[in-house]
């Protein structure tokens, strides 16, 4: 591991995980497996809060983040574009703009 990354890594005892996370994250956003109130499951799609939804302009009719990888890219004028990436049916690359954030 390079030194810059190593400086950011924190190894905790099980008993210190929740108290450390709570310094940076509200309890309702800490996964329940770490003692918080967020019932996270692998594969869950993001549940965008009202503040983010107000600033998104969807370019797809579904108005939701699709499953699979999404890449945010900086565009002109301070705008950020959400691009659904990865592949469809394993062989067809996916590169679809789904939303813009202003």
C-alpha positions in Angstrom: 0.0 0.0 0.0 1.4 3.4 -0.9 2.1 5.8 2.0 -0.7 8.3 1.1 -3.3 5.5 1.3 -1.7 3.9 4.4 -2.1 7.3 6.2 -5.9 7.1 5.7 -6.4 3.5 6.9 -7.7 3.1 10.4 -7.8 -0.4 12.0 -10.3 -0.6 14.9 -11.2 -3.1 17.6 -14.8 -4.3 17.2 -15.8 -2.3 20.3 -14.6 0.9 18.8 -16.3 0.7 15.4 -19.6 2.4 16.2 -18.1 5.2 18.3 -15.6 6.0 15.6 -18.3 6.0 12.8 -20.6 8.1 14.9 -18.0 10.9 14.9 -18.4 11.3 11.2 -21.9 9.8 10.3 -25.3 10.3 11.8 -26.6 7.2 13.6 -29.5 6.7 11.2 -27.0 6.4 8.3 -24.7 3.9 10.0 -25.5 0.3 9.0 -27.2 -1.8 11.6 -24.4 -4.4 11.6 -22.2 -1.7 13.1 -24.8 -0.6 15.6 -26.6 2.2 13.6 -30.1 2.5 12.3 -29.6 1.9 8.6 -30.9 -1.5 7.4 -28.3 -1.9 4.6 -28.2 -4.9 2.3 -25.7 -5.6 -0.4 -27.1 -4.7 -3.8 -29.5 -2.0 -2.5 -30.0 0.9 -4.9 -29.4 4.4 -3.6 -32.3 6.1 -1.9 -31.7 9.7 -2.9 -32.8 12.3 -0.4 -35.1 15.2 -1.2 -32.3 17.8 -1.4 -30.4 15.8 -4.1 -33.6 15.0 -6.0 -34.4 18.8 -6.2 -31.2 19.4 -8.0 -31.2 16.5 -10.4 -32.4 16.7 -14.0 -33.2 13.2 -15.2 -32.4 12.3 -18.8 -34.2 8.9 -18.5 -37.9 8.4 -18.1 -37.5 6.2 -15.0 -36.0 9.0 -12.9 -34.0 6.6 -10.7 -30.5 5.3 -10.5 -30.2 2.0 -12.3 -28.6 -1.1 -10.9 -24.9 -1.5 -11.8 -22.0 1.0 -11.8 -22.6 4.7 -12.1 -19.9 7.2 -12.8 -20.2 10.9 -12.0 -18.3 13.2 -14.4 -17.6 16.9 -14.2 -19.1 18.9 -17.2 -19.0 22.5 -18.2 -20.5 25.2 -15.9 -20.0 23.2 -12.7 -22.6 20.6 -13.8 -22.0 16.9 -12.9 -23.3 14.2 -15.2 -24.3 10.7 -13.9 -23.3 8.0 -16.5 -24.6 4.4 -16.1 -21.5 2.3 -17.1 -20.6 -1.3 -17.1 -22.2 -3.7 -19.6 -25.5 -5.1 -20.7 -25.8 -8.8 -21.3 -22.1 -9.1 -20.4 -20.9 -8.1 -23.9 -22.6 -4.8 -24.8 -20.9 -1.8 -23.1 -23.3 0.6 -21.3 -22.5 4.3 -21.3 -25.8 6.1 -20.8 -26.3 9.6 -19.3 -29.0 9.2 -16.7 -29.0 12.6 -14.9 -27.3 15.9 -14.4 -26.7 17.6 -11.1 -26.5 21.4 -10.9 
